Amino acid sequence: MTTWNHHRVGAGEPLVLVHGVGSRWQIWEPIIDTLAASFEVIAVDLPGFGGSDPLPHTSVDELTDALADWLAAEGIERPHLGGNSMGGLIALKLGARGLARSVTAYSPVGFWDTAGRVWCQQSLGKSVALARTMRPLLPKILGTAAGRTTFLYLIFGKPWAVDAQFAIGTAEGAIDATGFEEALASFADARLPEIGALADIPVTVAWGSRDVLLTYATQHRKARAELPNARHVTLHGSGHSPFPDDPEGCARLLLDQLDPSRR
């Protein structure tokens, strides 16, 4: 039985937050306190990431199935879902199965062409490999604005402004993720096969204008075309994981799900 590490706080309708490949629940920390004033927030570590046990095999589809099973076991029925990157696609997949009240996806994977997918896999894979070799030096490097800019530009739109400890934790989370390589390789088959129940619930897709990992200039347009009934939002000045770049704007998109007049 896989043990799931998760952070649970607040009261209200359930909101489950799902991180991306090489990440962990703490990526949501810049907005959790704001959300917990209105939701019961459950931020999870997917199996093979953060503090959760790995699965025998770690693909996007297997992680999606595992999260669906865990939610059922925990008695969390049709939560609001928020997901970033790989977690964004997982949230959309669960929404398509009818397992969500709403879905808010920040820069979800799967809306790429082949070149965009290969760029994502190679750039992220090489960055994590480099971070592993330089791990003893990372606290010193990421303690400077220049170091954060150099090492974290793929993830954040304003890496120089990110808190140093948050930056170090982000890097160490990727280094320690046992499911990273297999999940990243599975991106070759990662896609939303059908819209399904997404047509019947509120769906928001948000993209940071400075996202260079899943390039904003092309992939947000493809998401618009493939999910025409969703609300599509640009987070100006934000990167791939936009939460430290624009915590107020990111939180507002999720809070909107509680007030239909704001959607």
Backbone as CSV, one residue per row, in Angstrom:
resi,resn,N_x,N_y,N_z,CA_x,CA_y,CA_z,C_x,C_y,C_z
1,MET,0.854,-1.197,0.000,0.000,0.000,0.000,0.887,1.243,0.000
2,THR,0.699,2.092,-0.992,1.495,3.312,-1.099,1.088,4.311,-0.024
3,THR,2.074,4.841,0.692,1.824,5.888,1.677,1.928,7.240,0.987
4,TRP,0.872,8.052,1.133,0.814,9.370,0.504,1.117,10.445,1.534
5,ASN,2.119,11.239,1.270,2.365,12.423,2.084,1.507,13.558,1.544
6,HIS,0.854,14.284,2.450,0.035,15.394,2.006,-0.100,16.409,3.130
7,HIS,-0.465,17.615,2.737,-0.656,18.729,3.662,-2.120,19.120,3.593
8,ARG,-2.799,19.101,4.747,-4.241,19.333,4.776,-4.536,20.444,5.767
9,VAL,-5.245,21.467,5.319,-5.485,22.632,6.170,-6.743,23.345,5.689
10,GLY,-7.407,24.052,6.598,-8.553,24.857,6.214,-9.870,24.118,6.344
11,ALA,-10.946,24.793,5.974,-12.287,24.230,6.035,-13.106,24.782,4.873
12,GLY,-14.043,23.964,4.407,-14.875,24.362,3.281,-14.937,23.244,2.258
13,GLU,-15.312,23.570,1.044,-15.318,22.572,-0.016,-13.886,22.083,-0.251
14,PRO,-13.705,20.785,-0.553,-12.347,20.265,-0.715,-11.686,20.763,-1.999
15,LEU,-10.434,21.130,-1.872,-9.599,21.557,-3.002,-8.314,20.744,-2.955
16,VAL,-8.075,19.927,-3.964,-6.881,19.093,-4.038,-5.900,19.731,-5.018
17,LEU,-4.672,19.923,-4.562,-3.628,20.569,-5.352,-2.590,19.533,-5.760
18,VAL,-2.262,19.516,-7.060,-1.412,18.474,-7.630,-0.210,19.125,-8.320
19,HIS,0.977,18.783,-7.873,2.210,19.385,-8.376,2.659,18.762,-9.697
20,GLY,3.738,19.295,-10.243,4.286,18.808,-11.495,5.416,17.814,-11.311
21,VAL,6.005,17.389,-12.422,7.087,16.408,-12.389,8.303,17.019,-11.691
22,GLY,8.904,16.260,-10.777,10.064,16.746,-10.050,9.737,17.733,-8.956
23,SER,8.460,17.935,-8.690,8.059,18.909,-7.686,7.486,18.190,-6.472
24,ARG,6.822,18.935,-5.598,6.232,18.399,-4.363,5.181,19.390,-3.891
25,TRP,4.453,19.033,-2.836,3.308,19.860,-2.462,3.705,21.287,-2.105
26,GLN,4.941,21.473,-1.636,5.347,22.810,-1.178,5.377,23.854,-2.277
27,ILE,5.313,23.456,-3.544,5.298,24.445,-4.621,4.082,25.364,-4.495
28,TRP,3.033,24.884,-3.791,1.803,25.649,-3.609,1.847,26.553,-2.385
29,GLU,2.906,26.506,-1.592,2.947,27.255,-0.337,2.623,28.744,-0.473
30,PRO,3.046,29.419,-1.545,2.741,30.854,-1.621,1.247,31.188,-1.615
31,ILE,0.378,30.202,-1.920,-1.056,30.515,-1.987,-1.897,29.686,-1.025
32,ILE,-1.308,28.749,-0.313,-2.113,27.842,0.520,-2.849,28.583,1.626
33,ASP,-2.201,29.486,2.330,-2.868,30.185,3.428,-4.084,30.967,2.932
34,THR,-3.955,31.607,1.788,-5.090,32.344,1.219,-6.235,31.395,0.881
35,LEU,-5.904,30.263,0.282,-6.933,29.301,-0.112,-7.596,28.654,1.092
36,ALA,-6.810,28.420,2.144,-7.339,27.720,3.321,-8.387,28.532,4.063
37,ALA,-8.473,29.816,3.787,-9.524,30.623,4.388,-10.890,30.316,3.781
38,SER,-10.916,29.651,2.619,-12.176,29.375,1.924,-12.381,27.909,1.588
39,PHE,-11.309,27.127,1.518,-11.380,25.722,1.151,-10.780,24.844,2.251
40,GLU,-11.139,23.564,2.227,-10.302,22.553,2.858,-9.257,22.177,1.811
41,VAL,-8.024,22.571,2.022,-6.964,22.385,1.042,-6.218,21.088,1.336
42,ILE,-6.092,20.253,0.315,-5.311,19.020,0.417,-4.251,19.072,-0.680
43,ALA,-3.022,19.407,-0.291,-1.910,19.462,-1.250,-1.131,18.163,-1.132
44,VAL,-1.046,17.408,-2.217,-0.486,16.056,-2.167,0.922,16.007,-2.753
45,ASP,1.698,15.053,-2.250,2.904,14.589,-2.933,2.511,13.356,-3.726
46,LEU,2.626,13.405,-5.032,2.345,12.230,-5.852,3.343,11.119,-5.539
47,PRO,2.985,9.859,-5.765,3.912,8.759,-5.502,5.224,8.921,-6.267
48,GLY,6.329,8.771,-5.527,7.653,8.942,-6.125,8.163,10.357,-6.072
49,PHE,7.417,11.235,-5.387,7.803,12.643,-5.272,7.597,13.083,-3.824
50,GLY,8.409,14.047,-3.397,8.279,14.533,-2.033,8.400,13.403,-1.032
51,GLY,7.456,13.329,-0.111,7.506,12.313,0.934,6.646,11.096,0.686
52,SER,6.122,10.914,-0.528,5.256,9.776,-0.825,6.042,8.600,-1.394
53,ASP,5.594,7.397,-1.043,6.225,6.183,-1.556,6.067,6.107,-3.075
54,PRO,7.017,5.474,-3.759,6.886,5.332,-5.212,5.925,4.219,-5.591
55,LEU,5.454,4.280,-6.832,4.712,3.192,-7.442,5.681,2.234,-8.127
56,PRO,5.232,1.007,-8.468,6.098,0.117,-9.251,6.504,0.753,-10.585
57,HIS,5.581,1.500,-11.181,5.854,2.219,-12.419,5.235,3.614,-12.292
58,THR,5.932,4.612,-12.824,5.513,5.998,-12.625,5.324,6.680,-13.968
59,SER,4.114,6.589,-14.497,3.763,7.336,-15.707,2.647,8.296,-15.360
60,VAL,2.370,9.218,-16.258,1.277,10.164,-16.022,-0.037,9.415,-15.835
61,ASP,-0.297,8.403,-16.661,-1.550,7.657,-16.539,-1.619,6.906,-15.221
62,GLU,-0.499,6.295,-14.804,-0.510,5.543,-13.546,-0.651,6.477,-12.345
63,LEU,-0.049,7.650,-12.415,-0.217,8.628,-11.347,-1.658,9.124,-11.280
64,THR,-2.286,9.294,-12.432,-3.689,9.706,-12.472,-4.568,8.655,-11.808
65,ASP,-4.361,7.387,-12.172,-5.148,6.305,-11.571,-4.903,6.225,-10.062
66,ALA,-3.638,6.379,-9.662,-3.300,6.289,-8.241,-3.969,7.406,-7.443
67,LEU,-3.990,8.630,-7.999,-4.626,9.731,-7.294,-6.135,9.512,-7.196
68,ALA,-6.751,9.007,-8.259,-8.180,8.709,-8.215,-8.477,7.691,-7.116
69,ASP,-7.651,6.656,-7.017,-7.847,5.621,-5.989,-7.651,6.200,-4.589
70,TRP,-6.648,7.069,-4.420,-6.373,7.647,-3.101,-7.516,8.555,-2.665
71,LEU,-8.028,9.364,-3.572,-9.144,10.236,-3.240,-10.365,9.413,-2.803
72,ALA,-10.616,8.317,-3.508,-11.743,7.461,-3.135,-11.521,6.847,-1.757
73,ALA,-10.301,6.395,-1.494,-9.993,5.780,-0.206,-10.113,6.780,0.937
74,GLU,-9.802,8.050,0.662,-9.879,9.095,1.669,-11.284,9.683,1.808
75,GLY,-12.202,9.244,0.966,-13.557,9.771,1.012,-13.679,11.195,0.509
76,ILE,-12.753,11.605,-0.357,-12.777,12.955,-0.924,-13.516,12.882,-2.268
77,GLU,-14.791,13.241,-2.264,-15.639,13.063,-3.437,-15.748,14.356,-4.239
78,ARG,-15.435,14.268,-5.491,-15.541,15.377,-6.444,-15.008,16.683,-5.869
79,PRO,-13.729,16.725,-5.544,-13.147,17.982,-5.064,-12.944,18.964,-6.206
80,HIS,-12.720,20.217,-5.874,-12.100,21.121,-6.821,-10.658,20.636,-7.003
81,LEU,-10.151,20.741,-8.211,-8.782,20.300,-8.484,-7.969,21.458,-9.044
82,GLY,-6.772,21.623,-8.501,-5.796,22.545,-9.061,-4.545,21.766,-9.396
83,GLY,-3.990,21.985,-10.572,-2.798,21.244,-10.972,-1.843,22.113,-11.753
84,ASN,-0.563,21.836,-11.583,0.488,22.565,-12.293,1.302,21.593,-13.120
85,SER,1.524,21.928,-14.403,2.393,21.146,-15.272,1.845,19.723,-15.417
86,MET,2.615,18.702,-15.054,2.100,17.335,-15.089,0.835,17.219,-14.244
87,GLY,0.828,17.892,-13.094,-0.359,17.881,-12.246,-1.552,18.534,-12.902
88,GLY,-1.311,19.497,-13.807,-2.403,20.113,-14.539,-3.097,19.124,-15.451
89,LEU,-2.316,18.312,-16.155,-2.916,17.294,-17.016,-3.621,16.236,-16.176
90,ILE,-3.026,15.837,-15.050,-3.676,14.862,-14.179,-5.025,15.400,-13.712
91,ALA,-5.072,16.672,-13.329,-6.332,17.272,-12.897,-7.363,17.276,-14.032
92,LEU,-6.923,17.607,-15.237,-7.834,17.592,-16.377,-8.333,16.180,-16.672
93,LYS,-7.457,15.199,-16.554,-7.857,13.805,-16.788,-8.909,13.370,-15.764
94,LEU,-8.698,13.718,-14.495,-9.673,13.347,-13.478,-10.988,14.083,-13.699
95,GLY,-10.901,15.351,-14.108,-12.113,16.080,-14.428,-12.882,15.456,-15.580
96,ALA,-12.163,14.962,-16.577,-12.806,14.313,-17.722,-13.527,13.033,-17.306
97,ARG,-13.072,12.416,-16.215,-13.725,11.203,-15.703,-14.937,11.515,-14.829
98,GLY,-15.200,12.783,-14.588,-16.315,13.153,-13.735,-15.982,13.156,-12.265
99,LEU,-14.690,13.289,-11.925,-14.257,13.192,-10.535,-13.943,14.542,-9.906
100,ALA,-14.374,15.644,-10.528,-14.042,16.974,-10.008,-15.241,17.908,-10.091
101,ARG,-15.314,18.855,-9.152,-16.310,19.920,-9.215,-15.855,21.021,-10.168
102,SER,-14.558,21.239,-10.205,-13.961,22.210,-11.120,-12.505,21.823,-11.300
103,VAL,-11.894,22.322,-12.359,-10.472,22.095,-12.609,-9.818,23.419,-12.969
104,THR,-8.711,23.712,-12.297,-7.887,24.870,-12.634,-6.482,24.349,-12.913
105,ALA,-6.044,24.485,-14.155,-4.758,23.923,-14.580,-3.809,25.056,-14.957
106,TYR,-2.652,25.067,-14.299,-1.622,26.068,-14.565,-0.543,25.424,-15.441
107,SER,-0.406,25.909,-16.680,0.582,25.383,-17.632,0.574,23.856,-17.670
108,PRO,-0.546,23.248,-18.045,-0.593,21.786,-18.084,0.215,21.206,-19.243
109,VAL,0.841,20.064,-19.013,1.538,19.371,-20.092,0.511,18.773,-21.048
110,GLY,0.969,18.407,-22.232,0.142,17.700,-23.188,-0.377,18.537,-24.337
111,PHE,-0.136,19.854,-24.313,-0.621,20.727,-25.385,0.560,21.222,-26.229
112,TRP,1.441,20.313,-26.530,2.665,20.634,-27.247,2.676,19.965,-28.613
113,ASP,3.591,20.385,-29.477,3.944,19.577,-30.637,5.163,18.749,-30.235
114,THR,5.674,17.930,-31.148,6.781,17.044,-30.787,8.012,17.827,-30.348
115,ALA,8.315,18.914,-31.049,9.490,19.714,-30.688,9.340,20.309,-29.288
116,GLY,8.141,20.783,-28.962,7.910,21.350,-27.650,8.017,20.321,-26.549
117,ARG,7.532,19.119,-26.805,7.625,18.056,-25.808,9.075,17.637,-25.587
118,VAL,9.838,17.497,-26.675,11.249,17.117,-26.548,12.037,18.201,-25.818
119,TRP,11.769,19.459,-26.124,12.434,20.562,-25.410,12.164,20.476,-23.911
120,CYS,10.916,20.249,-23.546,10.561,20.133,-22.138,11.318,18.984,-21.474
121,GLN,11.301,17.815,-22.103,11.955,16.648,-21.509,13.464,16.848,-21.391
122,GLN,14.080,17.329,-22.450,15.540,17.444,-22.439,16.013,18.567,-21.517
123,SER,15.365,19.712,-21.578,15.821,20.837,-20.757,15.612,20.546,-19.273
124,LEU,14.482,19.971,-18.928,14.221,19.666,-17.521,15.107,18.525,-17.041
125,GLY,15.269,17.500,-17.875,16.119,16.374,-17.493,17.563,16.779,-17.280
126,LYS,18.093,17.598,-18.162,19.482,18.046,-18.031,19.645,18.972,-16.826
127,SER,18.652,19.792,-16.553,18.733,20.703,-15.413,18.787,19.938,-14.100
128,VAL,17.963,18.897,-13.980,17.962,18.111,-12.748,19.260,17.319,-12.620
129,ALA,19.762,16.783,-13.729,21.032,16.064,-13.686,22.169,16.984,-13.245
130,LEU,22.183,18.217,-13.746,23.207,19.177,-13.343,23.072,19.524,-11.866
131,ALA,21.840,19.706,-11.415,21.624,20.039,-10.004,22.115,18.927,-9.092
132,ARG,21.971,17.675,-9.510,22.455,16.565,-8.693,23.973,16.603,-8.552
133,THR,24.663,16.898,-9.637,26.121,16.936,-9.561,26.620,18.110,-8.729
134,MET,25.837,19.159,-8.663,26.257,20.375,-7.959,25.556,20.540,-6.611
135,ARG,24.924,19.489,-6.120,24.104,19.613,-4.924,24.824,20.261,-3.735
136,PRO,26.072,19.905,-3.438,26.719,20.537,-2.274,26.838,22.055,-2.403
137,LEU,26.853,22.556,-3.635,27.025,23.991,-3.852,25.708,24.753,-3.966
138,LEU,24.583,24.025,-4.055,23.318,24.680,-4.337,22.905,25.711,-3.287
139,PRO,23.053,25.445,-1.989,22.660,26.487,-1.035,23.387,27.812,-1.260
140,LYS,24.666,27.729,-1.595,25.422,28.957,-1.851,24.975,29.611,-3.160
141,ILE,24.821,28.782,-4.202,24.426,29.324,-5.502,23.036,29.949,-5.442
142,LEU,22.085,29.207,-4.871,20.703,29.678,-4.844,20.472,30.729,-3.762
143,GLY,21.494,30.984,-2.977,21.427,32.073,-2.013,21.620,33.439,-2.631
144,THR,21.951,33.467,-3.923,22.141,34.732,-4.625,21.072,34.896,-5.708
145,ALA,20.714,36.126,-5.995,19.721,36.397,-7.041,20.214,35.917,-8.401
146,ALA,21.512,36.094,-8.664,22.074,35.652,-9.944,22.011,34.138,-10.069
147,GLY,22.312,33.425,-8.989,22.261,31.969,-9.010,20.852,31.457,-9.224
148,ARG,19.879,32.058,-8.559,18.492,31.637,-8.745,18.031,31.898,-10.176
149,THR,18.452,33.012,-10.727,18.073,33.330,-12.108,18.649,32.304,-13.080
150,THR,19.901,31.925,-12.876,20.559,30.980,-13.773,19.960,29.588,-13.684
151,PHE,19.657,29.130,-12.472,19.248,27.744,-12.268,17.740,27.525,-12.358
152,LEU,16.938,28.558,-12.125,15.498,28.338,-11.999,14.669,29.097,-13.026
153,TYR,15.302,29.577,-14.109,14.547,30.341,-15.099,13.525,29.474,-15.824
154,LEU,13.735,28.150,-15.867,12.767,27.268,-16.513,11.465,27.179,-15.726
155,ILE,11.527,27.446,-14.427,10.389,27.203,-13.551,9.662,28.488,-13.171
156,PHE,10.402,29.519,-12.840,9.797,30.748,-12.339,10.016,31.905,-13.304
157,GLY,9.046,32.787,-13.374,9.169,33.950,-14.244,10.084,35.009,-13.673
158,LYS,10.175,35.064,-12.343,11.030,36.032,-11.658,11.898,35.291,-10.642
159,PRO,12.778,34.424,-11.122,13.535,33.565,-10.195,14.420,34.347,-9.230
160,TRP,14.889,35.528,-9.646,15.734,36.334,-8.769,14.988,36.797,-7.514
161,ALA,13.659,36.876,-7.610,12.849,37.381,-6.497,12.343,36.279,-5.576
162,VAL,12.549,35.017,-5.970,12.066,33.895,-5.161,12.882,33.795,-3.878
163,ASP,12.220,33.500,-2.773,12.906,33.303,-1.497,13.964,32.212,-1.635
164,ALA,15.138,32.431,-1.059,16.252,31.496,-1.229,15.911,30.108,-0.714
165,GLN,15.281,30.009,0.465,14.951,28.688,1.013,13.906,27.979,0.157
166,PHE,12.972,28.729,-0.389,11.987,28.148,-1.300,12.674,27.624,-2.550
167,ALA,13.645,28.367,-3.043,14.396,27.948,-4.228,15.189,26.675,-3.953
168,ILE,15.852,26.608,-2.816,16.638,25.422,-2.453,15.719,24.207,-2.308
169,GLY,14.580,24.401,-1.649,13.640,23.304,-1.500,13.102,22.811,-2.832
170,THR,12.865,23.743,-3.754,12.397,23.366,-5.088,13.434,22.497,-5.798
171,ALA,14.697,22.902,-5.744,15.764,22.135,-6.388,15.946,20.778,-5.737
172,GLU,15.939,20.741,-4.415,16.143,19.471,-3.715,14.967,18.520,-3.948
173,GLY,13.766,19.064,-4.084,12.628,18.212,-4.381,12.782,17.487,-5.702
174,ALA,13.317,18.168,-6.708,13.553,17.533,-8.007,14.679,16.511,-7.923
175,ILE,15.743,16.857,-7.212,16.887,15.946,-7.083,16.480,14.637,-6.417
176,ASP,15.642,14.716,-5.405,15.291,13.550,-4.595,14.102,12.761,-5.130
177,ALA,13.464,13.213,-6.188,12.252,12.567,-6.682,12.590,11.258,-7.396
178,THR,12.253,10.145,-6.766,12.576,8.838,-7.361,11.751,8.549,-8.612
179,GLY,10.611,9.210,-8.747,9.775,8.973,-9.915,10.043,9.907,-11.075
180,PHE,11.050,10.777,-10.940,11.241,11.843,-11.925,11.506,11.308,-13.327
181,GLU,12.522,10.456,-13.493,12.922,10.043,-14.841,11.813,9.288,-15.562
182,GLU,11.157,8.364,-14.854,10.123,7.571,-15.517,8.907,8.423,-15.869
183,ALA,8.529,9.311,-14.955,7.397,10.184,-15.259,7.717,11.108,-16.427
184,LEU,8.935,11.662,-16.440,9.328,12.547,-17.527,9.324,11.808,-18.860
185,ALA,9.811,10.575,-18.878,9.814,9.781,-20.109,8.397,9.515,-20.608
186,SER,7.449,9.387,-19.673,6.072,9.083,-20.068,5.386,10.257,-20.748
187,PHE,6.025,11.433,-20.752,5.439,12.581,-21.437,5.247,12.310,-22.928
188,ALA,5.995,11.348,-23.473,5.849,11.008,-24.896,4.425,10.557,-25.214
189,ASP,3.725,10.029,-24.201,2.360,9.543,-24.410,1.326,10.363,-23.636
190,ALA,1.741,11.484,-23.058,0.851,12.252,-22.184,-0.036,13.177,-23.000
191,ARG,-1.321,12.964,-22.894,-2.277,13.819,-23.600,-3.653,13.637,-22.968
192,LEU,-4.541,14.567,-23.257,-5.923,14.463,-22.812,-6.711,13.765,-23.918
193,PRO,-7.086,12.487,-23.718,-7.683,11.744,-24.834,-9.069,12.222,-25.218
194,GLU,-9.842,12.698,-24.239,-11.187,13.186,-24.543,-11.601,14.186,-23.472
195,ILE,-12.489,15.095,-23.856,-12.933,16.125,-22.925,-13.869,15.543,-21.873
196,GLY,-14.745,14.647,-22.287,-15.630,13.975,-21.352,-16.398,14.954,-20.475
197,ALA,-16.374,14.709,-19.152,-17.149,15.507,-18.201,-16.602,16.914,-18.014
198,LEU,-15.445,17.229,-18.598,-14.935,18.602,-18.518,-15.897,19.590,-19.167
199,ALA,-16.704,19.099,-20.076,-17.668,19.974,-20.746,-18.762,20.442,-19.797
200,ASP,-18.895,19.779,-18.644,-20.009,20.058,-17.741,-19.590,20.764,-16.456
201,ILE,-18.307,21.073,-16.284,-17.830,21.715,-15.061,-16.996,22.944,-15.413
202,PRO,-16.795,23.854,-14.452,-15.923,25.001,-14.721,-14.467,24.548,-14.897
203,VAL,-13.849,24.965,-15.968,-12.443,24.653,-16.251,-11.713,25.951,-16.563
204,THR,-10.606,26.164,-15.880,-9.749,27.312,-16.143,-8.361,26.810,-16.490
205,VAL,-7.799,27.328,-17.562,-6.416,27.028,-17.942,-5.636,28.334,-17.900
206,ALA,-4.618,28.377,-17.052,-3.815,29.588,-16.875,-2.398,29.333,-17.341
207,TRP,-1.813,30.316,-17.999,-0.444,30.184,-18.501,0.336,31.445,-18.165
208,GLY,1.518,31.269,-17.601,2.393,32.398,-17.353,3.008,32.898,-18.649
209,SER,3.015,34.210,-18.855,3.549,34.763,-20.103,5.056,34.560,-20.223
210,ARG,5.726,34.246,-19.108,7.163,33.978,-19.125,7.486,32.491,-19.033
211,ASP,6.504,31.647,-19.313,6.761,30.207,-19.285,7.615,29.830,-20.478
212,VAL,8.851,29.414,-20.215,9.751,29.000,-21.294,9.936,27.492,-21.312
213,LEU,9.370,26.781,-20.338,9.458,25.318,-20.337,8.360,24.727,-21.207
214,LEU,7.127,25.122,-20.958,6.009,24.819,-21.855,5.623,26.146,-22.487
215,THR,6.246,26.436,-23.586,6.295,27.790,-24.129,4.908,28.423,-24.294
216,TYR,4.744,29.544,-23.608,3.477,30.277,-23.614,3.040,30.640,-25.027
217,ALA,3.986,31.070,-25.857,3.629,31.607,-27.171,2.889,30.603,-28.047
218,THR,3.130,29.313,-27.832,2.506,28.301,-28.697,1.510,27.419,-27.952
219,GLN,1.861,27.014,-26.739,1.060,25.967,-26.103,-0.245,26.488,-25.509
220,HIS,-0.272,27.751,-25.076,-1.554,28.260,-24.591,-2.560,28.383,-25.728
221,ARG,-2.059,28.631,-26.950,-2.970,28.704,-28.093,-3.554,27.330,-28.428
222,LYS,-2.723,26.300,-28.322,-3.234,24.951,-28.590,-4.240,24.535,-27.524
223,ALA,-3.992,24.915,-26.273,-4.953,24.602,-25.213,-6.290,25.290,-25.476
224,ARG,-6.237,26.531,-25.956,-7.475,27.242,-26.307,-8.251,26.492,-27.379
225,ALA,-7.529,25.979,-28.360,-8.189,25.273,-29.454,-8.786,23.942,-28.997
226,GLU,-8.081,23.227,-28.128,-8.533,21.898,-27.708,-9.556,21.944,-26.580
227,LEU,-9.562,23.051,-25.823,-10.534,23.207,-24.731,-11.288,24.524,-24.944
228,PRO,-12.113,24.591,-25.984,-12.742,25.872,-26.337,-13.744,26.374,-25.311
229,ASN,-14.274,25.501,-24.471,-15.275,25.921,-23.490,-14.661,26.338,-22.155
230,ALA,-13.351,26.188,-22.027,-12.677,26.573,-20.792,-12.428,28.077,-20.756
231,ARG,-12.200,28.585,-19.554,-11.724,29.962,-19.397,-10.205,29.929,-19.500
232,HIS,-9.625,30.741,-20.381,-8.181,30.778,-20.586,-7.645,32.118,-20.097
233,VAL,-6.634,32.050,-19.228,-6.112,33.230,-18.543,-4.605,33.316,-18.740
234,THR,-4.119,34.506,-19.016,-2.681,34.761,-19.064,-2.252,35.425,-17.769
235,LEU,-1.236,34.837,-17.124,-0.652,35.410,-15.912,0.595,36.184,-16.343
236,HIS,0.443,37.467,-16.536,1.511,38.296,-17.091,2.692,38.384,-16.123
237,GLY,3.878,38.108,-16.652,5.097,38.177,-15.862,5.404,36.925,-15.072
238,SER,4.557,35.911,-15.177,4.745,34.680,-14.413,5.376,33.593,-15.272
239,GLY,5.964,32.615,-14.591,6.622,31.511,-15.268,5.804,30.238,-15.226
240,HIS,6.512,29.121,-15.367,5.863,27.820,-15.490,5.125,27.425,-14.206
241,SER,5.746,27.614,-13.067,5.083,27.425,-11.767,4.890,28.824,-11.187
242,PRO,3.741,29.424,-11.413,3.594,30.874,-11.232,3.314,31.332,-9.802
243,PHE,3.250,30.426,-8.868,2.740,30.749,-7.534,3.583,31.776,-6.777
244,PRO,4.910,31.709,-6.788,5.667,32.795,-6.151,5.718,34.065,-6.996
245,ASP,5.512,33.938,-8.300,5.523,35.113,-9.180,4.288,35.988,-8.966
246,ASP,3.133,35.361,-8.823,1.875,36.092,-8.701,0.929,35.331,-7.780
247,PRO,1.224,35.293,-6.479,0.377,34.510,-5.572,-1.064,34.988,-5.542
248,GLU,-1.287,36.292,-5.594,-2.651,36.808,-5.544,-3.444,36.379,-6.772
249,GLY,-2.829,36.518,-7.952,-3.531,36.140,-9.177,-3.799,34.649,-9.254
250,CYS,-2.839,33.840,-8.829,-3.013,32.381,-8.859,-4.108,31.943,-7.902
251,ALA,-4.120,32.510,-6.693,-5.145,32.138,-5.719,-6.524,32.572,-6.181
252,ARG,-6.596,33.742,-6.797,-7.895,34.269,-7.222,-8.579,33.328,-8.213
253,LEU,-7.811,32.700,-9.105,-8.404,31.797,-10.094,-9.086,30.612,-9.424
254,LEU,-8.508,30.117,-8.329,-9.126,29.011,-7.603,-10.303,29.485,-6.762
255,LEU,-10.181,30.654,-6.157,-11.278,31.187,-5.356,-12.497,31.507,-6.216
256,ASP,-12.271,31.824,-7.476,-13.381,32.089,-8.393,-14.333,30.897,-8.500
257,GLN,-13.823,29.687,-8.270,-14.669,28.499,-8.416,-15.781,28.457,-7.369
258,LEU,-15.637,29.227,-6.293,-16.676,29.281,-5.259,-17.757,30.308,-5.563
259,ASP,-17.529,31.147,-6.564,-18.462,32.222,-6.907,-18.711,32.205,-8.397
260,PRO,-19.777,31.527,-8.858,-20.018,31.408,-10.297,-20.070,32.739,-11.017
261,SER,-20.453,33.825,-10.327,-20.556,35.122,-10.988,-19.201,35.669,-11.380
262,ARG,-18.110,35.135,-10.765,-16.760,35.636,-11.061,-16.082,34.834,-12.170
263,ARG,-16.698,33.707,-12.598,-16.088,32.875,-13.610,-16.353,33.436,-14.997
